[in-house]
Amino acid sequence: MQTAQADALRMNSKQGLGGLSRYQLLVLLVAWMGWVFDSMDATIYNLVLTPALRELLGKNNTAENIGWYGGIILAIFLVGWAIGGVLLGILADYIGRARTLVIAILIYAVFTGLAGFAHSWWELAIYRFITALGVGGEWASGATLVAEVLPESLRVKGAGVLQSAWGAGYFLAAGVYLLLAGHSWRVMFFVGLVPALVGLFALLKIHEPERWKEAKPDKSAGLTLWGLFAPARRRDTFVGAALAFVAVFGLWGATNWTPSLVRERIESARLMPTDIAAMVSYAVMALNAGSIVGYFAFPPLAERIGRRPAFAVMMIGAAIALPGTFLAPRSYGGVLAALPVLGFFTNGIFSGFPIYLPELFPTAMRATGSGFCFNAGRVLAASGPFLTGYLVSQLGSFARAASAVALIYVLGMVVLLFARETKGLKLA
């Protein structure tokens, strides 16, 4: 195979930083920025959930209805994310990683902006569904692109850098929310149009990996998706999808309700709306300060003790941190102090997927396998926010509902018993 020689001639002709050529750094930066804005667009809804549904539900804007319809929209978003991740993952194996990355970015940018024009909860749900198609596709194509362009010695570290973009996107969304405090919630969605510029830049500067050009699937051999369920791949496919399901269920069923939890704690204090917006923004920032540390901590941990033990550490920590954050603190300050620990575990675990999933599949079906595993479980995980909304109505608070969701990480520990250890293996 001439992949290594071709990549060396093309990529190493101009030196970059940290052992990466300038082109490799550019690829990492574009994929990172795409995931930053992915995160920002996904987070915008969490930040404006309460004010948006208060307006869209009109006279029916009770706390129970906001929790119920908010959960439905989040569930629809996760289903769209799953569909987009699987379909665009398959597309990335056939037409290329870079082309699919551009398509995904443009989809989620345009439809996030259109969500600002919604006039009913179901209209907002439709826009969020289409946005999610792009969000899911961006990870499948971007993570695969980075894994195949970066040298083997830096691939794991690059995965940590890539996943840190999700925390950076949270910070960006929280900062924009703080800056626009007092403006309509619709303005936040309009800001989501900005990522389209990244998509256009990627279209001009990024080309397909030589590895993919030499090993792209034969169109006459059948759809790559079916190959995931061949006897030799079946175990890896189910394990990868189950691990992602656990992580996604915990995140969207509990951690991403943080803005609503904070509002629940402080609205009774009769503060000005701008003060509440600021406190919610600071809480999201605290959560993601810990998340970013977790994103960078997972790769060296996985390199030292292995992929399976690293996932186990994160799951145990998440199972303890969720009730510890949502039930134990009695003040806003206490919640603020606990949120970085929560973010470290429940978000940090996601750095494992751009490391582990590409290692499970060969180049010809890598994007399909990574996209399917990371996203297929979201169909089931879509019940997470729906379940949380139901638990809010039954248990009486976001705090109790989100804490109950922590039990999902026990399932994750069982799944790890069947996972294959890939530490030390090179991409096939």
FIBA-556835 format. One line per field, with one value per residue (C-alpha): residue number from 1; residue in one letter; x, y, z. Coordinates in steps of 0.02 Angstrom, whole numbers, padded with zeros to 5 digits. Each point is the difference from the previous one (the first is absolute). Layout:
residues N
n	(NUM:...)
res	(a:...)
u	(X:...)
v	(Y:...)
w	(Z:...)
//
This chain:
residues 428
n	(1:2:3:4:5:6:7:8:9:10:11:12:13:14:15:16:17:18:19:20:21:22:23:24:25:26:27:28:29:30:31:32:33:34:35:36:37:38:39:40:41:42:43:44:45:46:47:48:49:50:51:52:53:54:55:56:57:58:59:60:61:62:63:64:65:66:67:68:69:70:71:72:73:74:75:76:77:78:79:80:81:82:83:84:85:86:87:88:89:90:91:92:93:94:95:96:97:98:99:100:101:102:103:104:105:106:107:108:109:110:111:112:113:114:115:116:117:118:119:120:121:122:123:124:125:126:127:128:129:130:131:132:133:134:135:136:137:138:139:140:141:142:143:144:145:146:147:148:149:150:151:152:153:154:155:156:157:158:159:160:161:162:163:164:165:166:167:168:169:170:171:172:173:174:175:176:177:178:179:180:181:182:183:184:185:186:187:188:189:190:191:192:193:194:195:196:197:198:199:200:201:202:203:204:205:206:207:208:209:210:211:212:213:214:215:216:217:218:219:220:221:222:223:224:225:226:227:228:229:230:231:232:233:234:235:236:237:238:239:240:241:242:243:244:245:246:247:248:249:250:251:252:253:254:255:256:257:258:259:260:261:262:263:264:265:266:267:268:269:270:271:272:273:274:275:276:277:278:279:280:281:282:283:284:285:286:287:288:289:290:291:292:293:294:295:296:297:298:299:300:301:302:303:304:305:306:307:308:309:310:311:312:313:314:315:316:317:318:319:320:321:322:323:324:325:326:327:328:329:330:331:332:333:334:335:336:337:338:339:340:341:342:343:344:345:346:347:348:349:350:351:352:353:354:355:356:357:358:359:360:361:362:363:364:365:366:367:368:369:370:371:372:373:374:375:376:377:378:379:380:381:382:383:384:385:386:387:388:389:390:391:392:393:394:395:396:397:398:399:400:401:402:403:404:405:406:407:408:409:410:411:412:413:414:415:416:417:418:419:420:421:422:423:424:425:426:427:428)
res	(m:q:t:a:q:a:d:a:l:r:m:n:s:k:q:g:l:g:g:l:s:r:y:q:l:l:v:l:l:v:a:w:m:g:w:v:f:d:s:m:d:a:t:i:y:n:l:v:l:t:p:a:l:r:e:l:l:g:k:n:n:t:a:e:n:i:g:w:y:g:g:i:i:l:a:i:f:l:v:g:w:a:i:g:g:v:l:l:g:i:l:a:d:y:i:g:r:a:r:t:l:v:i:a:i:l:i:y:a:v:f:t:g:l:a:g:f:a:h:s:w:w:e:l:a:i:y:r:f:i:t:a:l:g:v:g:g:e:w:a:s:g:a:t:l:v:a:e:v:l:p:e:s:l:r:v:k:g:a:g:v:l:q:s:a:w:g:a:g:y:f:l:a:a:g:v:y:l:l:l:a:g:h:s:w:r:v:m:f:f:v:g:l:v:p:a:l:v:g:l:f:a:l:l:k:i:h:e:p:e:r:w:k:e:a:k:p:d:k:s:a:g:l:t:l:w:g:l:f:a:p:a:r:r:r:d:t:f:v:g:a:a:l:a:f:v:a:v:f:g:l:w:g:a:t:n:w:t:p:s:l:v:r:e:r:i:e:s:a:r:l:m:p:t:d:i:a:a:m:v:s:y:a:v:m:a:l:n:a:g:s:i:v:g:y:f:a:f:p:p:l:a:e:r:i:g:r:r:p:a:f:a:v:m:m:i:g:a:a:i:a:l:p:g:t:f:l:a:p:r:s:y:g:g:v:l:a:a:l:p:v:l:g:f:f:t:n:g:i:f:s:g:f:p:i:y:l:p:e:l:f:p:t:a:m:r:a:t:g:s:g:f:c:f:n:a:g:r:v:l:a:a:s:g:p:f:l:t:g:y:l:v:s:q:l:g:s:f:a:r:a:a:s:a:v:a:l:i:y:v:l:g:m:v:v:l:l:f:a:r:e:t:k:g:l:k:l:a)
u	(00000:00067:-00099:00144:00113:-00134:-00048:00182:00038:-00155:-00021:00176:00065:-00043:00036:-00129:-00002:00006:00056:-00143:00020:-00090:-00131:-00030:-00021:-00122:-00104:-00003:-00048:-00142:-00070:00019:-00091:-00137:-00026:00009:-00145:-00086:00004:-00052:-00152:-00049:00024:-00101:-00161:00045:00033:-00161:-00112:-00100:-00027:-00032:-00133:-00078:-00035:-00042:-00118:-00095:-00129:00057:00177:-00002:00160:-00070:-00040:00170:00082:-00113:00014:00181:00034:-00093:00101:00163:-00053:-00039:00169:00089:-00093:00053:00178:-00002:-00070:00122:00148:-00039:-00049:00139:00124:-00043:00012:00174:00062:-00066:00026:00137:00025:00034:-00150:-00117:00071:-00046:-00177:-00027:00060:-00112:-00153:00015:00047:-00144:-00136:00060:-00026:-00172:-00053:-00003:-00155:-00100:-00175:-00054:00085:-00022:00075:00150:00010:00008:00143:00093:-00022:00080:00136:00039:00026:00150:00061:00009:00083:00134:00070:00000:00095:00109:00061:00040:00091:00109:00038:00057:00100:00096:00155:-00027:00110:-00112:-00170:-00057:00053:-00086:-00162:00008:00028:-00145:-00121:00051:-00092:-00164:00046:00062:-00168:-00089:00108:-00037:-00187:00000:00103:-00116:-00150:00077:00039:-00176:-00088:-00160:-00022:-00127:00044:-00018:00161:00098:-00057:00047:00178:00004:00019:00183:00069:-00048:00161:00101:-00085:00045:00180:00013:-00067:00146:00143:-00028:00019:-00029:00127:00110:-00044:-00184:00038:00092:-00123:-00171:-00138:-00044:-00176:-00038:00044:-00157:-00036:00134:-00136:-00037:00184:-00011:-00108:00109:00059:00173:-00068:-00161:00070:00098:-00152:-00118:00126:00046:-00182:-00045:00143:-00051:-00182:00047:00104:-00131:-00145:00091:00047:-00166:-00108:00085:00154:-00074:-00144:00123:-00072:-00174:00069:00082:-00157:-00099:00118:00004:-00165:-00083:00125:-00093:00153:-00003:-00006:00173:00070:-00075:00072:00172:-00009:-00054:00145:00126:-00068:00020:00177:00042:-00068:00105:00158:-00001:-00053:00151:00116:-00088:00019:00187:00016:-00079:00131:00153:-00102:-00052:00180:00062:-00131:-00096:-00163:-00116:00067:-00004:-00185:-00031:00080:-00110:-00159:00028:00039:-00156:-00113:00062:00012:-00179:-00093:00145:-00028:-00188:-00054:00138:00031:-00122:00051:00047:00181:-00001:-00068:00130:00140:-00063:-00033:00183:00012:-00160:00062:00167:-00083:-00163:00077:00180:-00051:-00039:00186:00006:-00108:00110:00140:-00088:-00128:00121:00110:-00142:-00026:00105:00019:-00133:-00136:00078:-00117:-00150:00052:00046:-00156:-00115:00071:00010:-00174:-00112:-00020:-00071:-00165:-00017:00088:-00134:-00108:00121:-00064:-00177:00020:00076:-00147:-00117:00100:-00008:-00190:00005:00143:-00032:00170:00135:00127:-00085:-00040:00178:00075:-00106:00071:00174:-00046:00034:00187:-00023:-00056:00158:00110:-00086:00029:00186:00014:-00026:00107:00159:00158:00087:00144:00157:-00090:00026:-00141:-00036)
v	(00000:00172:00099:00038:00058:00109:00080:00031:00086:00109:00039:00009:00118:00145:-00014:00049:-00012:-00145:-00126:00040:00075:00161:-00095:-00123:00146:00079:-00160:-00012:00184:-00010:-00159:00079:00159:-00102:-00093:00163:00072:-00170:00013:00182:-00037:-00148:00102:00149:-00096:-00053:00182:00071:-00150:00084:00173:-00073:-00122:00129:00104:-00141:-00090:00159:-00025:-00180:00046:-00088:-00077:-00174:00042:00080:-00158:-00110:00090:00043:-00185:-00041:00126:-00065:-00177:00050:00086:-00158:-00106:00121:-00005:-00190:-00003:00133:-00086:-00167:00064:00129:-00125:-00118:00146:00043:-00173:00018:00183:00048:00066:00182:00017:-00073:00114:00153:-00065:-00034:00172:00090:-00101:00035:00184:00044:-00090:00066:00173:-00045:-00059:00184:00018:-00137:00046:-00163:-00138:-00126:00121:00021:-00190:-00017:00125:-00086:-00169:00060:00090:-00163:-00090:00113:-00011:-00190:00000:00125:-00115:-00154:00085:00114:-00133:-00119:00136:00044:-00183:-00033:00159:00012:-00111:-00155:00067:00153:-00072:-00030:00173:00074:-00087:00087:00168:-00032:-00047:00152:00101:-00055:00087:00152:00007:00000:00146:00091:-00028:00054:00155:00050:-00031:00112:00133:-00004:-00006:00100:-00034:-00120:-00185:00005:00100:-00146:-00112:00131:-00004:-00183:00051:00044:-00178:00008:00099:-00146:-00115:00111:00013:-00190:-00019:00103:-00064:-00182:-00150:-00185:-00110:-00110:-00146:00017:00021:-00166:-00099:00078:-00130:-00090:00057:-00172:-00089:00054:00139:00025:00004:-00185:-00042:00062:-00151:-00132:-00131:00076:00176:-00033:00001:00162:00084:-00043:00043:00166:00048:-00051:00100:00154:-00026:00001:00158:00091:-00054:00064:00164:00045:-00080:00087:00111:00108:00047:00106:00167:-00054:-00063:00168:00095:-00113:00044:00188:00060:00005:00135:00131:00052:00101:-00104:00063:-00059:-00173:-00008:00043:-00133:-00131:00049:-00013:-00172:-00063:00071:-00090:-00163:00013:00055:-00173:-00076:00069:-00070:-00168:00006:00021:-00123:-00150:-00025:-00017:-00106:-00114:-00012:-00045:-00121:-00047:00050:-00110:00053:00183:-00015:-00086:00142:00127:-00100:-00028:00184:00052:-00115:00083:00179:00015:-00018:00086:00154:00004:-00053:00040:00188:00116:00163:00070:00009:-00184:-00048:00110:-00089:-00174:00027:-00012:-00174:-00052:00067:-00090:-00171:00014:00103:-00058:-00178:00058:00019:-00189:-00017:00086:-00110:-00167:-00007:00031:-00139:-00126:00015:-00005:00154:-00053:00002:00108:00149:-00116:-00097:00153:00094:-00147:-00042:00179:00043:-00154:-00011:00176:-00069:-00091:00141:00117:-00071:00080:00181:-00066:-00109:00145:00110:-00136:-00022:00187:-00011:-00155:00045:00186:00070:-00003:-00047:-00163:-00048:00027:-00093:-00154:-00005:-00034:-00185:-00014:-00006:-00166:-00071:00073:-00098:-00161:00043:00024:-00184:-00040:00140:-00039:00086:00093:00084:-00009:-00046:00104:00049:-00140)
w	(00000:-00047:00127:00118:-00142:-00080:00166:00044:-00166:00006:00184:00066:-00134:00115:00184:00129:00190:00121:-00130:-00119:-00174:-00040:-00099:00142:00119:-00122:-00009:00190:00014:-00127:00079:00172:-00052:-00082:00164:00100:-00096:00004:00189:-00001:-00107:00109:00159:-00059:00022:00178:00047:-00074:00037:00137:-00077:-00175:00059:00114:-00155:-00119:00120:00041:00139:00023:00054:00168:00071:-00035:-00182:-00027:00067:-00106:-00167:00032:00021:-00160:-00101:00074:-00042:-00179:-00010:00057:-00128:-00137:00066:-00010:-00177:-00060:00081:-00082:-00173:-00016:00073:-00144:-00121:00065:-00046:-00178:-00050:00124:00176:-00047:-00117:00129:00135:-00104:-00032:00185:00057:-00125:00054:00185:-00025:-00115:00100:00168:-00072:-00066:00175:00048:-00108:00089:00058:00082:00098:-00141:-00127:00114:00012:-00190:-00014:00141:-00085:-00162:00096:00087:-00166:-00030:00180:-00010:-00169:00051:00135:-00111:-00141:00107:00123:-00142:-00098:00149:00040:-00178:-00029:00164:00023:00106:00141:00023:-00046:00179:00059:-00152:00050:00169:-00083:-00119:00139:00102:-00132:00079:00162:-00095:-00089:00167:00056:-00162:00016:00183:-00042:-00142:00113:00133:-00129:-00070:00170:-00013:-00186:-00073:00003:-00189:-00017:00074:-00143:-00130:00067:-00050:-00182:00027:-00024:-00184:-00024:00068:-00124:-00147:00061:00015:-00176:-00066:00109:00050:-00116:00023:00093:-00111:00114:-00048:-00186:-00002:00107:-00034:-00011:-00160:-00046:-00073:00163:00093:00124:00132:00133:-00025:00024:00179:00042:-00081:00128:00011:00039:00093:00177:-00025:-00078:00142:00136:-00080:-00022:00178:00078:-00098:00050:00184:-00016:-00104:00112:00154:-00083:-00079:00133:00145:-00024:-00137:00114:00101:-00061:00055:00166:00034:-00047:00116:00144:-00023:-00077:00170:00053:-00105:-00097:-00160:-00160:-00049:00169:-00026:-00177:00069:00136:-00127:-00113:00143:00044:-00178:-00003:00164:-00069:-00155:00086:00076:-00167:-00091:00132:-00021:-00189:00015:00145:-00089:-00139:00113:00120:-00144:-00059:00173:00067:-00158:-00083:00104:00172:-00053:-00047:00168:00098:-00087:00026:00185:00023:-00096:00102:00160:-00064:-00066:00166:00087:-00107:-00018:00176:00125:-00023:00089:-00084:-00169:00057:00046:-00171:-00083:00095:-00043:-00186:-00058:00078:-00087:-00166:00018:00003:-00099:-00141:00012:-00044:-00177:-00039:00000:-00155:-00132:00070:00020:-00141:-00146:00070:-00014:-00188:-00161:-00112:-00128:00133:00136:-00017:-00015:00156:00103:-00055:00033:00171:00062:-00061:-00015:00188:-00002:-00062:00166:00093:-00067:00139:00123:-00005:-00025:00155:00097:-00047:00062:00161:00032:00002:00112:00119:00007:-00051:-00133:00136:00051:-00180:-00063:00148:-00037:-00177:00075:00009:-00187:00035:00090:-00168:-00077:00120:-00057:-00183:00033:00045:-00185:-00073:-00097:00060:-00144:00092:-00106:-00162:-00158:-00117:-00124)
//
